[in-house]
Amino acid sequence: MHPSPQRPVAVLGMPLPVEYEAVLSLLPGHTFTERTVRGTVFKLTELQGRHGAWTLALTMTGRQNEAAAVAVERAVAAFDPQVILLVGVAGGRRDAAVGDVIAATEVYGYEAGEDTDADYLSRIKTLQATHLLLQQAHQVDVEDAWRERLGPAGDGPRPRVHHRPIAAGSKVITGVRSGTAALIDRHCGDAQGIDMEGFGALAAAWRTGGVEAMVIRGVSDLLADKDKAADRHRQPRAARHAGAFALALVERLEPRGRPDGAPDGPAPEPEGARYIGAVGQGATAIIAAFGDGAHGTVNLDRATTDL
């Protein structure tokens, strides 16, 4: 399947294999084709939304902000998408619980700063999700239909949705008293979660312009209880929750162009010369109207002659 000119494209990027597999598991019965863009593999399928059909492009971005930025730039160049969502797991903060979803309102790049002899001076960078997705994410939360993808009873406690910022950097943080955790507490205190790719993905999307972008994360652990054994059970669940929310968000959006999302009709023919006549030396053109009461007009050099 190839993207259609009448079908908008939504790209879902997942940094980790467990996140990628979780999203694929939410699309049973779908047929996929592959397209490789400068080494980056995209799986393509059709997703039917409430306003029309979408081409869904899934890819693994890889870990870290830099890898996510490269994957987003390749997706934009290849597909000119309307929507880009980074989907996966995050460490939770504040009142987050394992399995909750964070529809990130902003992403804080917490690692920028100046390290002086006297002190470390933080220079936090902030990127916002686009307004349209912020609004639509709230509606997805209110309507609550996204949880239907998780099964009749879901998988564990009922997940909540947090519409708050996340913090993104290159460090795996496994303690609430670490230096990085303290920095985030001090400068990004309202962040609901922490990831390692959100800032890069959003930065690449913002720089291209004209694309709706957001980071959606499922909480797989809390900073105080990070554990590799627990991750084997928690990460698939958290990734599945984030993927279900992301797919519901795409389904709710209106494709660009016609408000109802229907395919545009044939493109109008370009303006050009239109004539009936004869061309060449000595050519004669005869134009006439026949029948009772017949009449017509002939336009010659913008002068109109009645027949």
C-alpha positions as CSV (number, residue, x, y, z in Angstrom):
1,M,0.0,0.0,0.0
2,H,1.3,3.4,-0.9
3,P,0.1,6.8,0.4
4,S,-2.7,8.2,-1.7
5,P,-2.9,11.9,-2.6
6,Q,-6.4,11.9,-1.2
7,R,-5.4,10.1,2.0
8,P,-3.6,12.0,4.8
9,V,-0.7,10.4,6.5
10,A,-0.2,10.0,10.3
11,V,3.2,8.8,11.5
12,L,3.6,7.0,14.8
13,G,7.2,6.6,16.0
14,M,8.1,4.2,18.7
15,P,11.7,4.3,20.1
16,L,11.8,0.7,21.5
17,P,10.8,-2.7,20.0
18,V,8.4,-3.4,22.9
19,E,6.6,-0.1,22.0
20,Y,6.6,-0.9,18.3
21,E,5.2,-4.4,18.9
22,A,2.6,-3.0,21.3
23,V,1.2,-0.7,18.6
24,L,1.2,-3.5,16.0
25,S,-0.8,-5.7,18.4
26,L,-3.5,-3.0,18.5
27,L,-4.1,-3.3,14.7
28,P,-5.3,-6.9,14.3
29,G,-6.4,-7.8,10.8
30,H,-4.5,-4.9,9.1
31,T,-2.4,-5.6,6.0
32,F,1.0,-3.8,6.0
33,T,3.4,-3.0,3.3
34,E,7.0,-1.7,3.9
35,R,8.8,1.3,2.6
36,T,12.5,2.0,3.4
37,V,13.6,5.6,3.5
38,R,17.4,6.0,3.7
39,G,17.6,2.9,5.9
40,T,14.6,3.7,8.1
41,V,11.8,1.1,7.7
42,F,8.2,2.3,7.7
43,K,5.2,-0.1,7.9
44,L,2.2,1.3,6.1
45,T,-1.5,0.5,6.5
46,E,-4.9,2.1,6.3
47,L,-6.7,3.4,9.4
48,Q,-10.3,4.4,9.1
49,G,-11.1,7.5,11.1
50,R,-14.5,9.1,11.8
51,H,-13.9,11.7,9.1
52,G,-12.2,9.6,6.5
53,A,-9.3,7.1,5.9
54,W,-5.7,7.7,6.9
55,T,-2.4,6.2,5.8
56,L,-0.7,5.1,9.0
57,A,3.1,4.9,8.9
58,L,4.7,3.1,11.8
59,T,8.5,3.2,12.5
60,M,11.0,2.5,15.2
61,T,12.9,5.7,15.8
62,G,15.6,4.2,18.1
63,R,16.7,5.5,21.5
64,Q,17.7,9.1,22.4
65,N,16.6,12.5,21.1
66,E,19.0,12.5,18.2
67,A,17.8,9.2,16.7
68,A,14.1,10.3,17.1
69,A,14.8,13.6,15.4
70,V,16.4,11.8,12.4
71,A,13.4,9.4,12.1
72,V,11.0,12.3,12.2
73,E,12.8,14.3,9.5
74,R,12.9,11.2,7.2
75,A,9.2,10.7,7.8
76,V,8.4,14.3,6.8
77,A,10.5,14.1,3.7
78,A,9.0,10.8,2.5
79,F,5.3,11.2,3.4
80,D,4.6,14.9,4.1
81,P,2.5,13.8,7.0
82,Q,-0.3,15.8,8.6
83,V,0.4,14.2,12.0
84,I,3.4,12.9,13.9
85,L,3.1,11.2,17.3
86,L,5.9,9.8,19.3
87,V,4.5,6.9,21.2
88,G,6.0,4.8,24.0
89,V,6.8,4.5,27.7
90,A,8.1,6.9,30.3
91,G,9.1,7.1,33.9
92,G,6.3,8.7,36.0
93,R,6.5,11.6,38.4
94,R,4.1,13.5,40.7
95,D,0.9,11.5,41.1
96,A,1.4,9.2,38.0
97,A,0.7,5.5,38.4
98,V,2.0,2.7,36.3
99,G,-0.3,2.3,33.3
100,D,-1.4,5.9,33.1
101,V,-1.1,7.9,29.9
102,I,0.7,11.2,29.5
103,A,-0.5,13.3,26.5
104,A,2.4,15.8,26.8
105,T,1.4,19.4,26.6
106,E,5.1,20.4,26.5
107,V,8.5,18.7,26.4
108,Y,11.3,20.1,28.5
109,G,14.9,19.6,27.2
110,Y,16.4,19.6,30.6
111,E,20.1,19.0,29.8
112,A,21.0,22.4,28.3
113,G,22.9,24.7,30.7
114,E,26.2,26.3,31.7
115,D,28.6,24.6,34.1
116,T,30.6,27.3,35.9
117,D,33.1,27.2,38.8
118,A,30.4,28.6,41.1
119,D,27.4,26.6,40.0
120,Y,25.5,24.8,37.3
121,L,23.2,27.3,35.5
122,S,20.3,25.4,33.8
123,R,18.9,26.6,30.5
124,I,15.8,24.5,30.0
125,K,14.4,24.4,26.5
126,T,10.7,24.0,26.0
127,L,8.7,22.8,23.0
128,Q,4.9,22.7,22.9
129,A,2.6,20.1,21.3
130,T,0.5,21.8,18.6
131,H,-2.7,23.4,19.7
132,L,-5.0,21.2,17.6
133,L,-3.7,18.0,19.2
134,L,-3.9,19.4,22.7
135,Q,-7.5,20.1,22.1
136,Q,-8.3,16.8,20.5
137,A,-6.4,14.9,23.1
138,H,-8.7,16.3,25.8
139,Q,-11.7,15.2,23.7
140,V,-10.3,11.7,23.4
141,D,-9.9,11.6,27.1
142,V,-13.5,12.8,27.8
143,E,-15.0,10.4,25.2
144,D,-13.1,7.5,26.8
145,A,-13.5,5.2,23.7
146,W,-9.7,4.7,23.5
147,R,-9.9,2.2,26.4
148,E,-12.0,-0.1,24.3
149,R,-8.9,-1.2,22.4
150,L,-7.5,-2.5,25.7
151,G,-10.1,-5.2,26.0
152,P,-13.3,-5.6,28.1
153,A,-11.6,-5.0,31.5
154,G,-8.4,-3.5,30.3
155,D,-5.2,-4.8,31.7
156,G,-5.0,-3.9,35.4
157,P,-6.3,-0.7,37.1
158,R,-8.2,1.8,35.0
159,P,-5.5,4.1,33.5
160,R,-5.8,7.9,33.8
161,V,-4.8,10.5,31.3
162,H,-2.5,13.3,32.3
163,H,-2.4,16.4,30.2
164,R,0.9,17.8,31.5
165,P,4.5,18.3,30.4
166,I,7.3,15.7,30.3
167,A,11.1,16.1,30.6
168,A,13.4,14.6,28.0
169,G,17.1,13.9,28.2
170,S,19.8,11.3,27.4
171,K,20.0,9.8,30.9
172,V,18.2,6.8,32.4
173,I,17.1,8.0,35.9
174,T,16.6,5.3,38.5
175,G,16.6,7.2,41.7
176,V,14.6,10.1,43.2
177,R,17.7,11.5,45.0
178,S,20.0,11.5,42.0
179,G,21.5,14.8,40.7
180,T,19.4,14.7,37.5
181,A,16.2,14.0,39.5
182,A,17.0,16.9,41.7
183,L,17.5,19.2,38.6
184,I,14.2,18.1,37.2
185,D,12.5,18.7,40.5
186,R,13.9,22.2,40.7
187,H,13.5,23.4,37.1
188,C,10.8,21.1,35.6
189,G,8.6,20.5,38.7
190,D,5.4,20.2,36.8
191,A,6.7,17.4,34.5
192,Q,4.5,14.3,34.8
193,G,7.1,12.0,33.3
194,I,10.6,11.6,31.9
195,D,11.7,10.1,28.6
196,M,14.7,10.1,26.3
197,E,13.3,10.9,22.9
198,G,10.4,13.4,23.2
199,F,12.4,16.6,22.7
200,G,14.2,15.4,19.6
201,A,11.1,14.2,17.9
202,L,9.2,17.4,18.7
203,A,12.1,19.6,17.7
204,A,12.3,18.0,14.2
205,A,8.6,18.3,13.7
206,W,8.6,22.0,14.7
207,R,11.4,22.8,12.3
208,T,9.7,21.3,9.3
209,G,6.5,23.3,9.9
210,G,2.9,22.5,8.9
211,V,2.7,19.2,10.8
212,E,0.7,18.4,14.0
213,A,3.0,16.9,16.6
214,M,2.7,15.5,20.1
215,V,4.4,13.0,22.5
216,I,2.2,10.3,24.1
217,R,3.7,8.1,26.8
218,G,2.5,5.3,29.0
219,V,3.9,5.2,32.5
220,S,5.9,2.0,32.9
221,D,7.7,2.8,36.2
222,L,8.2,5.4,38.8
223,L,11.6,6.8,39.6
224,A,11.7,5.1,43.0
225,D,10.8,1.6,41.7
226,K,12.7,1.2,38.4
227,D,13.4,-2.5,38.0
228,K,14.4,-4.5,34.9
229,A,12.4,-7.6,35.9
230,A,9.3,-5.5,36.5
231,D,9.9,-3.7,33.1
232,R,9.2,-7.0,31.3
233,H,5.6,-6.8,32.5
234,R,5.0,-3.1,32.9
235,Q,6.5,-1.8,29.6
236,P,4.3,-3.8,27.2
237,R,1.2,-2.7,29.2
238,A,2.2,0.9,29.3
239,A,3.2,1.0,25.6
240,R,-0.2,-0.6,24.7
241,H,-2.0,2.1,26.7
242,A,-0.1,4.9,24.9
243,G,-0.7,3.2,21.5
244,A,-4.4,2.9,22.1
245,F,-4.7,6.6,23.0
246,A,-2.6,7.6,20.0
247,L,-4.7,5.6,17.5
248,A,-7.9,7.0,19.0
249,L,-6.4,10.5,18.6
250,V,-5.7,10.0,14.9
251,E,-9.1,8.5,14.3
252,R,-10.7,11.6,15.8
253,L,-8.9,14.1,13.6
254,E,-10.2,15.8,10.5
255,P,-8.0,15.4,7.4
256,R,-6.8,18.5,5.7
257,G,-8.8,19.7,2.8
258,R,-12.6,19.0,2.7
259,P,-14.1,19.3,6.2
260,D,-15.8,15.9,6.0
261,G,-12.5,14.2,5.1
262,A,-13.9,12.9,1.8
263,P,-11.5,12.7,-1.1
264,D,-11.2,15.7,-3.2
265,G,-12.7,15.4,-6.7
266,P,-10.7,15.7,-9.9
267,A,-8.5,18.7,-10.1
268,P,-9.8,21.5,-12.2
269,E,-8.3,21.8,-15.6
270,P,-5.7,24.6,-15.9
271,E,-6.8,27.8,-17.5
272,G,-5.5,28.1,-21.1
273,A,-6.4,29.1,-24.6
274,R,-9.8,27.8,-25.8
275,Y,-10.8,28.2,-29.5
276,I,-12.9,26.9,-32.3
277,G,-11.5,27.9,-35.7
278,A,-9.0,27.2,-38.5
279,V,-5.3,28.0,-38.4
280,G,-3.1,28.6,-41.4
281,Q,-2.7,30.7,-44.5
282,G,-6.0,31.1,-46.3
283,A,-7.9,29.1,-43.6
284,T,-11.6,29.8,-43.3
285,A,-13.7,29.1,-40.2
286,I,-17.5,28.8,-40.5
287,I,-19.5,29.0,-37.3
288,A,-23.3,29.0,-37.6
289,A,-26.5,28.3,-35.7
290,F,-29.4,26.4,-37.4
291,G,-33.1,26.0,-36.6
292,D,-36.1,28.2,-35.8
293,G,-35.2,31.0,-33.6
294,A,-31.5,30.0,-33.6
295,H,-29.0,32.5,-32.4
296,G,-25.5,32.7,-30.8
297,T,-22.4,34.8,-30.3
298,V,-18.9,34.8,-31.6
299,N,-16.1,36.4,-29.6
300,L,-13.3,37.8,-31.7
301,D,-10.5,39.6,-29.9
302,R,-12.9,40.3,-27.1
303,A,-15.4,42.0,-29.5
304,T,-18.8,40.2,-29.5
305,T,-20.8,39.7,-32.6
306,D,-24.4,38.5,-32.4
307,L,-25.6,35.9,-34.9
